[in-house]
Amino acid sequence: MVQDFEGTDFGSWTTTGTAFGQAPASGAVEGQGTVGGFDGKGLANSFHSGDGATGTLTSPSFTVDGDYLNFKVGGGRHPHVDGTIMEQGDPPEGAVLADFEGGTYGDWTTTGDAFGTAPATGTLPNQQEVSGFLGSGLVNSYLNGDSTTGTLTSPEFTIDKDYINFLVGGGNHPAGSGNPTAVELLVDGQVVRSTTGKDSEALNWASWDVKDLAGKKAQIKIVDDNSGGWGHLNVDHIMLSDTQAPPVSQETSVNLIVDGKVVRSATGTDSETLDWASFDMRPYVGKEAQIQIVDMNTAGWGHILADRFTTADKPAKSVVQRADWTDYGKDYYAAVSWDNTPDGKRYMIGWMNNWDYSGSIPTSPWRGAQSIPREMALRTVDGRIRLTSQPVNGMTSLRQPHAVSASATTVKNTSKALIGPAAKGKALDIQATFSLEDADRFGLKVRTGANGEETVIGYDTTTQELYVDRTRSGAVDFNSTFPGVQTAPLKAENGKIKLRILVDWSSVEVFGGNGEAAITDQIFPDPASQGVQVFAENGSVKLDKAVVWHLDSARK
């Protein structure tokens, strides 16, 4: 046991801020709903003084000597974001284009009625608390609620610095969507950069790298064309600078820190009930580490709960992880099945999207797509009856005539092209069989390209899990919950792992074994990223055979 919070104080753990109080909580604190799922009598609870309080709770340094660190976590769902800082300092040096402190918009011009005749001084009537702006003025298009619309446009200026920094909050409706709430950079009348809010009233730094636009005449245009939920935007302190402004952390998270860097992180699920989470500590055995519980969020669900930090030789699994899912990916929702089909089989199709980010994915004018139709069946797998899924046989009609293949290849501690240029593509059907040797992880990487862009489809022999890692799959920064790794339990059969992978322009659908594991994820790679690679980590694996078909469009 590392920490169970059963004492009368935090012991050798140290606090900053006021969110965690002076000692472990015994459950819910004043103003909080019922807290459950913790063990014993105490837990770390950052709801002291409500969601508006912030702070950290940090363990002393310890030497990693176990395979896993298991713990319970609850509270707000605000993940750690790399590159953020804990506290907002002074803005970087540069030229301020607008700080909205003068009581007027000056030379900026408005249309519509969303922005009023002058900057706001903070929160407007019936609005949640607005925070994170500098000084006493800001742009706030919530005037008379979300129903109002309009624009606010700067006079022309010359881009003579490397970055344009600004504070932004409000609705998440990107430029290019049907009804945006966005800050836009115009050059020659065209939108060349844009940023939207994150459905939060807290403003945070955003930056555009404009080195390629040096010397150009430009304008800033703040657009509120949305009259629905979160149909407004908050903006402040727009400036030119040679330094990029780092965004401030708004996380509620449990972090593992090694060598001063966050290497593992977990957050809550917007629930006051704690559930198990686990950090894989194996890469850090022998290193010095710290656990830091962080609450830097002052908005709704701006608190974190944690308990029962324990070293273990196996990972603890949450309720969600223990469930048998039809699909373990992030983008298979509202599935519909059919029965009484002519051949007596059961078919299912799902919506490839997720409500966490469905309105902000970088596509236009559509949002999401339907999955490949799947044949569902009940099979006995490892002595248990399991619901399995496989692409319908009709998928083979989309295959182009000439497949390419590789066979009897041993891969050791490397990543290399699967076959070569012939396997590259944006729409592929891949079948692969691997024989286990001593590699910890192995598999295929698809849609690989410049600057490390890749979607990793692998198998972890140490946890017996199929996984899809889309953290470097292309555009991933439009929502903090999008990048990540999805896993599904999968046991080898006779020492072999079989994969069926359907790659499309903006999705991967992965089927493991005989269909007992499925992962569906959207991806948004650069169109030029079309490579396919085979890899092995920490050992060797034998690729028995891989066959790659290019696919024609289903739209005739």
C-alpha positions as CSV (number, residue, x, y, z in Angstrom):
1,M,0.0,0.0,0.0
2,V,1.4,3.4,-1.1
3,Q,-1.4,5.6,0.4
4,D,-4.9,4.8,1.6
5,F,-5.7,8.2,3.2
6,E,-6.9,6.5,6.4
7,G,-4.8,8.8,8.7
8,T,-5.8,12.1,10.3
9,D,-3.5,14.0,7.9
10,F,-1.8,13.6,4.6
11,G,1.4,12.4,6.2
12,S,4.4,13.0,4.0
13,W,2.2,14.1,1.0
14,T,2.3,17.8,0.4
15,T,-0.5,20.2,-0.7
16,T,-0.7,23.4,-2.6
17,G,-3.8,25.6,-2.9
18,T,-6.9,25.0,-0.9
19,A,-8.8,22.4,-2.9
20,F,-7.7,19.3,-0.8
21,G,-8.0,20.9,2.6
22,Q,-5.7,20.0,5.5
23,A,-6.5,16.3,5.8
24,P,-8.3,13.4,4.0
25,A,-12.0,13.7,3.7
26,S,-14.3,11.1,5.2
27,G,-16.7,11.2,2.2
28,A,-18.6,14.1,0.7
29,V,-17.7,17.6,1.9
30,E,-20.0,20.6,2.3
31,G,-22.1,21.3,-0.8
32,Q,-21.1,18.0,-2.5
33,G,-23.3,15.1,-3.6
34,T,-22.9,11.6,-2.1
35,V,-19.4,10.2,-2.6
36,G,-19.1,6.4,-3.0
37,G,-16.7,3.7,-4.1
38,F,-13.8,4.6,-1.8
39,D,-12.3,2.1,0.6
40,G,-12.1,2.5,4.4
41,K,-12.9,5.9,6.0
42,G,-10.8,8.4,4.1
43,L,-10.0,9.6,0.6
44,A,-8.5,12.6,-1.2
45,N,-11.3,15.0,-2.2
46,S,-10.6,18.4,-3.8
47,F,-14.2,19.7,-3.5
48,H,-13.3,21.8,-0.4
49,S,-14.9,25.2,-1.0
50,G,-16.6,23.8,-4.1
51,D,-15.4,23.5,-7.6
52,G,-13.9,27.0,-7.6
53,A,-10.9,25.9,-5.4
54,T,-7.7,24.6,-7.0
55,G,-4.6,22.8,-5.8
56,T,-2.4,19.8,-5.8
57,L,-1.6,16.9,-3.5
58,T,1.8,15.3,-4.2
59,S,3.5,12.2,-2.8
60,P,7.1,12.0,-1.7
61,S,9.5,10.6,-4.2
62,F,9.7,6.8,-4.3
63,T,11.5,4.1,-6.3
64,V,9.3,2.2,-8.8
65,D,9.6,-1.5,-7.9
66,G,6.2,-2.9,-9.0
67,D,4.6,-3.7,-12.3
68,Y,1.4,-1.7,-11.8
69,L,0.1,1.1,-9.6
70,N,-3.6,0.6,-9.0
71,F,-5.8,3.2,-7.4
72,K,-9.4,4.5,-7.3
73,V,-10.4,7.8,-9.0
74,G,-13.6,9.8,-9.4
75,G,-14.7,13.4,-9.8
76,G,-14.5,15.5,-12.9
77,R,-13.5,14.4,-16.4
78,H,-10.8,16.9,-17.3
79,P,-7.7,15.1,-18.7
80,H,-4.1,16.2,-18.4
81,V,-2.9,17.9,-21.5
82,D,0.8,17.9,-22.4
83,G,2.4,21.3,-22.7
84,T,0.2,23.0,-20.1
85,I,1.5,24.9,-17.1
86,M,0.0,24.9,-13.6
87,E,-0.4,28.7,-13.1
88,Q,-1.1,31.6,-15.5
89,G,1.8,33.9,-15.4
90,D,2.4,37.2,-17.3
91,P,1.7,37.1,-21.0
92,P,4.8,36.7,-23.2
93,E,6.5,39.9,-24.5
94,G,5.0,41.3,-27.6
95,A,2.7,43.8,-29.2
96,V,-0.9,43.8,-27.9
97,L,-3.4,44.1,-30.8
98,A,-6.4,44.3,-28.4
99,D,-6.9,43.9,-24.7
100,F,-10.5,45.2,-24.6
101,E,-9.8,47.4,-21.5
102,G,-10.8,50.8,-22.9
103,G,-14.5,50.5,-22.5
104,T,-15.0,50.5,-26.3
105,Y,-14.1,48.3,-29.2
106,G,-12.1,51.1,-30.7
107,D,-11.5,50.5,-34.4
108,W,-13.0,47.1,-34.3
109,T,-16.3,46.7,-36.2
110,T,-19.3,44.7,-35.3
111,T,-22.2,43.1,-37.1
112,G,-25.3,41.5,-35.5
113,D,-26.2,41.9,-31.8
114,A,-24.1,39.2,-30.0
115,F,-21.2,41.5,-29.1
116,G,-23.1,44.6,-28.1
117,T,-21.5,48.1,-28.3
118,A,-18.6,47.6,-25.9
119,P,-16.6,44.8,-24.2
120,A,-18.1,42.9,-21.3
121,T,-16.6,43.2,-17.8
122,G,-17.0,39.5,-17.0
123,T,-19.9,37.2,-16.6
124,L,-23.2,38.3,-18.3
125,P,-26.7,37.6,-16.9
126,N,-27.7,34.0,-16.8
127,Q,-24.2,32.9,-17.9
128,Q,-22.0,30.5,-15.9
129,E,-19.0,32.1,-14.3
130,V,-16.5,33.4,-16.8
131,S,-12.8,33.2,-15.7
132,G,-9.3,33.3,-17.1
133,F,-9.5,36.8,-18.8
134,L,-7.0,39.5,-18.0
135,G,-7.8,42.9,-16.6
136,S,-11.4,44.0,-16.4
137,G,-12.6,43.7,-20.0
138,L,-13.2,40.9,-22.6
139,V,-15.2,40.0,-25.6
140,N,-18.2,38.0,-24.6
141,S,-20.9,37.2,-27.2
142,Y,-23.4,35.8,-24.6
143,L,-25.2,39.1,-24.6
144,N,-28.9,38.3,-24.1
145,G,-28.0,34.6,-24.2
146,D,-26.9,32.1,-26.8
147,S,-29.6,33.1,-29.3
148,T,-27.8,36.3,-30.5
149,T,-25.3,36.2,-33.3
150,G,-22.8,38.5,-34.9
151,T,-19.1,39.2,-35.8
152,L,-16.4,41.4,-34.4
153,T,-13.5,42.3,-36.8
154,S,-10.2,44.0,-36.2
155,P,-8.6,46.7,-38.3
156,E,-5.9,45.5,-40.7
157,F,-2.4,44.8,-39.2
158,T,0.9,43.5,-40.4
159,I,2.2,40.1,-39.2
160,D,5.7,40.8,-37.9
161,K,6.1,38.2,-35.1
162,D,6.2,34.4,-35.1
163,Y,3.0,33.8,-33.1
164,I,-0.5,35.3,-32.5
165,N,-1.5,34.5,-29.0
166,F,-5.0,35.1,-27.5
167,L,-7.2,33.9,-24.7
168,V,-10.4,32.0,-25.8
169,G,-13.3,30.3,-24.2
170,G,-16.9,29.5,-24.9
171,G,-18.6,27.2,-27.4
172,N,-16.9,24.4,-29.4
173,H,-18.2,25.0,-32.9
174,P,-15.2,25.1,-35.3
175,A,-14.9,27.3,-38.3
176,G,-16.1,25.3,-41.3
177,S,-19.0,23.8,-39.3
178,G,-22.5,24.8,-40.0
179,N,-22.8,27.5,-37.3
180,P,-19.3,28.3,-35.9
181,T,-18.2,30.1,-32.8
182,A,-14.6,30.8,-33.8
183,V,-11.7,33.2,-33.8
184,E,-10.4,33.5,-37.4
185,L,-7.3,34.9,-39.0
186,L,-8.0,36.5,-42.4
187,V,-5.3,37.1,-45.0
188,D,-6.5,38.5,-48.4
189,G,-10.0,37.9,-47.2
190,Q,-9.5,34.1,-46.7
191,V,-9.5,32.2,-43.4
192,V,-6.0,30.9,-42.9
193,R,-6.1,30.0,-39.2
194,S,-9.0,29.4,-36.8
195,T,-9.7,28.3,-33.2
196,T,-12.9,27.6,-31.3
197,G,-13.8,27.2,-27.6
198,K,-14.0,24.0,-25.6
199,D,-17.5,24.3,-24.2
200,S,-16.1,26.1,-21.1
201,E,-16.5,29.6,-19.8
202,A,-12.8,29.6,-18.6
203,L,-10.6,31.3,-21.1
204,N,-7.2,29.8,-21.9
205,W,-4.3,30.6,-24.2
206,A,-4.4,29.6,-27.8
207,S,-1.6,30.3,-30.3
208,W,-1.2,30.4,-34.1
209,D,2.2,29.8,-35.6
210,V,2.3,32.5,-38.3
211,K,6.0,32.4,-39.4
212,D,4.9,31.5,-42.9
213,L,2.7,34.6,-43.1
214,A,5.4,37.1,-42.1
215,G,4.9,40.5,-43.7
216,K,1.3,39.8,-44.7
217,K,-1.6,42.1,-43.9
218,A,-4.2,40.4,-41.8
219,Q,-7.4,40.8,-39.7
220,I,-8.8,39.0,-36.7
221,K,-12.5,38.1,-37.0
222,I,-14.4,36.8,-34.0
223,V,-17.5,34.9,-35.2
224,D,-20.6,33.9,-33.3
225,D,-23.0,32.3,-35.8
226,N,-24.5,29.8,-33.4
227,S,-27.8,30.2,-31.6
228,G,-27.9,26.8,-29.9
229,G,-26.2,25.4,-26.8
230,W,-22.8,27.0,-26.1
231,G,-23.5,29.3,-29.0
232,H,-21.2,32.1,-27.8
233,L,-17.5,32.9,-27.6
234,N,-15.2,34.6,-25.0
235,V,-12.0,36.3,-26.2
236,D,-9.3,38.5,-24.6
237,H,-5.7,39.8,-24.9
238,I,-4.9,39.3,-28.6
239,M,-1.2,39.8,-29.2
240,L,1.7,39.4,-31.6
241,S,4.8,37.7,-30.0
242,D,7.9,35.8,-30.9
243,T,7.0,33.4,-28.0
244,Q,4.2,31.0,-27.9
245,A,1.9,31.4,-24.9
246,P,1.6,28.1,-23.0
247,P,-2.0,27.1,-22.1
248,V,-2.8,26.8,-18.4
249,S,-3.8,23.4,-17.0
250,Q,-7.6,22.9,-16.5
251,E,-7.2,19.3,-15.5
252,T,-8.6,17.2,-12.7
253,S,-6.3,14.3,-12.8
254,V,-4.0,11.8,-11.1
255,N,-0.5,12.0,-12.7
256,L,2.6,9.8,-12.4
257,I,5.7,12.0,-12.7
258,V,9.1,10.6,-13.7
259,D,12.1,12.8,-14.3
260,G,9.9,15.9,-13.9
261,K,7.5,14.8,-16.6
262,V,3.9,13.4,-16.6
263,V,4.3,9.9,-18.0
264,R,0.9,8.5,-17.0
265,S,-2.4,10.2,-16.2
266,A,-6.0,9.4,-15.3
267,T,-9.1,11.5,-14.8
268,G,-12.6,11.1,-13.4
269,T,-15.8,10.3,-15.3
270,D,-17.9,13.2,-14.0
271,S,-19.1,11.0,-11.2
272,E,-18.8,11.1,-7.4
273,T,-18.4,7.3,-7.4
274,L,-14.7,6.2,-7.5
275,D,-13.6,3.3,-9.7
276,W,-10.4,1.5,-10.3
277,A,-7.7,2.7,-12.6
278,S,-4.1,1.5,-13.2
279,F,-0.7,2.8,-14.4
280,D,1.7,0.4,-16.1
281,M,4.9,1.0,-14.2
282,R,7.1,-1.5,-16.0
283,P,8.9,1.0,-18.2
284,Y,10.0,3.0,-15.1
285,V,11.2,0.2,-12.7
286,G,14.2,1.5,-10.8
287,K,13.4,5.1,-11.5
288,E,12.3,7.8,-9.0
289,A,8.7,8.8,-9.3
290,Q,6.0,10.8,-7.6
291,I,2.2,10.7,-7.7
292,Q,0.5,14.1,-8.0
293,I,-3.3,14.6,-7.7
294,V,-4.2,17.8,-9.6
295,D,-7.3,20.0,-9.5
296,M,-6.8,23.1,-11.7
297,N,-10.4,23.3,-12.9
298,T,-12.8,25.9,-11.5
299,A,-15.8,25.0,-13.7
300,G,-18.5,22.3,-13.5
301,W,-17.1,19.0,-12.1
302,G,-13.9,20.9,-11.3
303,H,-12.7,18.5,-8.6
304,I,-11.0,15.1,-8.3
305,L,-11.4,12.1,-5.9
306,A,-8.6,9.5,-5.3
307,D,-8.0,6.6,-2.9
308,R,-6.2,3.3,-2.3
309,F,-2.9,3.7,-4.2
310,T,-1.4,0.2,-4.3
311,T,1.4,-1.5,-6.1
312,A,0.5,-4.8,-7.8
313,D,1.6,-7.4,-10.3
314,K,-1.6,-7.1,-12.3
315,P,-3.6,-4.0,-13.4
316,A,-6.9,-3.3,-11.7
317,K,-9.8,-2.8,-14.1
318,S,-12.8,-0.4,-13.9
319,V,-16.4,-1.4,-14.3
320,V,-16.2,-0.3,-17.9
321,Q,-13.1,-2.4,-18.6
322,R,-14.6,-5.5,-17.0
323,A,-17.7,-5.4,-19.3
324,D,-17.9,-7.5,-22.4
325,W,-18.4,-4.9,-25.2
326,T,-19.7,-5.5,-28.7
327,D,-17.0,-3.0,-29.7
328,Y,-14.2,-1.6,-27.5
329,G,-13.5,1.5,-29.6
330,K,-14.4,5.1,-29.0
331,D,-16.6,5.4,-32.1
332,Y,-19.2,2.7,-32.3
333,Y,-22.5,4.0,-31.0
334,A,-26.3,3.5,-31.3
335,A,-25.8,0.2,-33.1
336,V,-28.8,-1.2,-34.9
337,S,-29.3,-4.9,-35.7
338,W,-31.6,-6.8,-38.0
339,D,-33.1,-10.2,-37.7
340,N,-35.3,-12.3,-39.9
341,T,-32.9,-11.8,-42.8
342,P,-33.1,-14.2,-45.7
343,D,-30.2,-16.3,-44.6
344,G,-31.2,-16.3,-40.9
345,K,-28.2,-14.4,-39.8
346,R,-28.0,-11.3,-37.5
347,Y,-26.4,-8.1,-38.9
348,M,-25.5,-4.9,-37.1
349,I,-24.3,-1.4,-38.1
350,G,-23.2,1.4,-35.8
351,W,-22.6,5.2,-35.9
352,M,-18.9,5.9,-36.0
353,N,-18.8,8.9,-33.7
354,N,-18.8,9.9,-30.0
355,W,-20.9,12.6,-28.2
356,D,-17.7,13.8,-26.4
357,Y,-16.5,15.3,-29.7
358,S,-19.1,14.7,-32.4
359,G,-19.6,18.4,-33.1
360,S,-15.9,19.2,-33.3
361,I,-14.3,16.6,-35.4
362,P,-12.4,18.2,-38.3
363,T,-14.8,17.2,-41.1
364,S,-17.3,19.2,-43.1
365,P,-20.2,19.2,-43.8
366,W,-20.7,15.7,-42.4
367,R,-20.2,14.5,-38.8
368,G,-19.2,10.8,-38.4
369,A,-20.2,7.9,-40.6
370,Q,-21.7,4.4,-40.5
371,S,-19.6,1.4,-39.7
372,I,-19.1,-1.5,-42.0
373,P,-22.1,-3.9,-41.6
374,R,-21.2,-6.8,-39.4
375,E,-22.4,-10.3,-39.0
376,M,-23.0,-11.1,-35.3
377,A,-22.9,-14.5,-33.8
378,L,-22.7,-16.4,-30.5
379,R,-19.5,-18.5,-30.2
380,T,-17.8,-20.4,-27.4
381,V,-14.4,-18.7,-26.8
382,D,-12.1,-19.9,-24.1
383,G,-15.0,-21.9,-22.5
384,R,-17.4,-18.9,-22.5
385,I,-20.2,-18.0,-24.8
386,R,-19.2,-14.7,-26.4
387,L,-20.9,-12.3,-28.9
388,T,-18.6,-12.0,-31.9
389,S,-18.6,-9.7,-35.0
390,Q,-17.0,-9.9,-38.4
391,P,-17.4,-7.7,-41.5
392,V,-20.1,-9.1,-43.8
393,N,-18.9,-11.3,-46.6
394,G,-20.1,-8.6,-49.1
395,M,-17.1,-6.5,-48.1
396,T,-14.9,-8.7,-50.3
397,S,-16.7,-7.2,-53.4
398,L,-15.0,-3.9,-52.8
399,R,-11.5,-5.5,-53.0
400,Q,-9.5,-4.6,-56.1
401,P,-8.3,-7.6,-58.1
402,H,-4.6,-7.8,-57.2
403,A,-3.6,-8.2,-53.5
404,V,-0.1,-7.9,-52.2
405,S,1.3,-10.0,-49.4
406,A,4.2,-10.8,-47.1
407,S,4.9,-14.0,-45.3
408,A,7.4,-15.8,-43.0
409,T,8.9,-12.6,-41.7
410,T,10.5,-12.2,-38.3
411,V,10.5,-8.7,-36.9
412,K,12.7,-7.8,-33.9
413,N,12.7,-4.5,-32.0
414,T,11.9,-2.4,-35.0
415,S,9.2,-0.9,-37.2
416,K,9.5,-1.3,-41.0
417,A,7.5,-1.1,-44.2
418,L,5.2,-4.1,-44.4
419,I,5.6,-4.7,-48.1
420,G,6.5,-1.4,-49.7
421,P,4.7,1.1,-51.9
422,A,2.2,-1.5,-53.2
423,A,0.6,-1.7,-49.7
424,K,0.2,2.0,-49.3
425,G,-3.3,3.4,-49.3
426,K,-6.2,5.3,-47.7
427,A,-8.7,2.5,-48.1
428,L,-7.4,-1.0,-47.3
429,D,-8.5,-4.4,-46.2
430,I,-5.7,-6.2,-44.3
431,Q,-5.6,-9.7,-42.9
432,A,-2.6,-10.7,-40.8
433,T,-1.6,-13.7,-38.7
434,F,1.3,-13.5,-36.2
435,S,3.0,-16.3,-34.2
436,L,4.0,-15.3,-30.7
437,E,7.7,-15.3,-29.8
438,D,9.1,-13.0,-27.1
439,A,8.0,-9.5,-28.1
440,D,6.0,-7.6,-25.5
441,R,4.0,-5.8,-28.2
442,F,3.7,-6.2,-32.0
443,G,1.3,-5.4,-34.8
444,L,0.8,-3.1,-37.7
445,K,0.9,0.7,-38.2
446,V,-1.4,2.2,-40.8
447,R,-1.8,5.7,-42.3
448,T,1.9,6.4,-41.5
449,G,3.5,9.5,-42.7
450,A,5.7,12.5,-42.0
451,N,6.5,13.7,-38.5
452,G,5.7,10.4,-36.9
453,E,2.1,10.3,-37.9
454,E,0.7,6.8,-37.4
455,T,-2.2,4.8,-36.2
456,V,-0.9,1.8,-34.2
457,I,-2.9,-1.5,-34.2
458,G,-1.1,-3.9,-31.9
459,Y,-1.2,-6.8,-29.5
460,D,0.2,-6.6,-26.0
461,T,1.4,-10.1,-24.9
462,T,1.9,-9.0,-21.3
463,T,-1.8,-8.0,-20.8
464,Q,-3.3,-10.2,-23.6
465,E,-5.0,-7.2,-25.1
466,L,-5.6,-5.9,-28.6
467,Y,-5.2,-2.2,-28.8
468,V,-5.5,0.8,-31.1
469,D,-3.3,3.9,-30.4
470,R,-4.5,7.0,-32.2
471,T,-2.5,9.5,-30.2
472,R,-0.4,10.4,-33.3
473,S,-3.0,9.6,-35.9
474,G,-3.2,13.1,-37.4
475,A,-5.6,15.8,-36.2
476,V,-6.2,14.9,-32.5
477,D,-6.2,18.3,-30.7
478,F,-9.8,19.3,-31.3
479,N,-10.9,17.6,-28.1
480,S,-8.9,16.5,-25.1
481,T,-10.8,13.1,-24.9
482,F,-10.0,12.2,-28.5
483,P,-6.3,11.1,-28.4
484,G,-5.7,7.8,-26.5
485,V,-5.4,4.1,-26.6
486,Q,-8.4,1.7,-26.8
487,T,-7.9,-1.9,-25.6
488,A,-9.9,-5.1,-25.9
489,P,-9.2,-8.5,-24.2
490,L,-7.9,-11.1,-26.7
491,K,-6.2,-14.4,-26.0
492,A,-3.9,-16.1,-28.5
493,E,-5.2,-19.3,-30.1
494,N,-2.6,-22.0,-30.5
495,G,0.1,-19.3,-30.1
496,K,-1.2,-17.1,-32.9
497,I,-3.0,-13.8,-33.2
498,K,-5.2,-13.1,-36.2
499,L,-6.2,-9.5,-37.2
500,R,-8.6,-8.2,-39.8
501,I,-8.2,-4.4,-40.3
502,L,-10.4,-2.2,-42.4
503,V,-8.7,1.1,-43.1
504,D,-10.6,4.0,-44.5
505,W,-10.0,7.7,-45.1
506,S,-11.0,8.6,-41.6
507,S,-11.5,5.4,-39.6
508,V,-10.1,2.0,-38.7
509,E,-12.2,-1.0,-37.8
510,V,-10.2,-3.8,-36.2
511,F,-11.3,-7.4,-35.5
512,G,-9.2,-9.8,-33.5
513,G,-9.2,-13.6,-33.3
514,N,-12.5,-14.9,-34.6
515,G,-14.3,-11.7,-34.0
516,E,-14.4,-11.8,-30.2
517,A,-12.5,-8.4,-30.0
518,A,-13.5,-5.4,-32.1
519,I,-12.2,-1.8,-31.9
520,T,-13.6,1.0,-34.0
521,D,-11.9,4.4,-34.0
522,Q,-12.1,7.5,-36.1
523,I,-8.8,8.9,-37.3
524,F,-8.0,12.1,-39.2
525,P,-4.6,11.7,-40.8
526,D,-2.9,13.9,-43.5
527,P,-4.1,12.6,-46.9
528,A,-0.5,11.9,-47.8
529,S,-0.1,9.6,-44.8
530,Q,-0.7,6.2,-46.5
531,G,2.1,3.9,-45.3
532,V,1.7,0.5,-43.7
533,Q,4.4,-0.9,-41.3
534,V,4.9,-4.0,-39.2
535,F,6.5,-3.6,-35.8
536,A,7.7,-5.5,-32.7
537,E,8.8,-4.0,-29.3
538,N,11.0,-5.6,-26.7
539,G,11.6,-8.8,-28.6
540,S,10.6,-10.7,-31.7
541,V,7.5,-11.8,-33.5
542,K,6.9,-13.9,-36.6
543,L,4.5,-12.5,-39.2
544,D,3.2,-15.7,-40.7
545,K,1.3,-13.9,-43.4
546,A,-0.2,-10.5,-44.3
547,V,-2.4,-9.8,-47.3
548,V,-3.4,-6.3,-48.3
549,W,-6.2,-5.4,-50.7
550,H,-6.9,-1.9,-51.9
551,L,-10.7,-1.1,-51.6
552,D,-12.9,0.6,-54.1
553,S,-15.6,3.0,-52.9
554,A,-18.9,1.5,-51.9
555,R,-20.6,4.6,-53.6
556,K,-21.1,3.7,-57.2
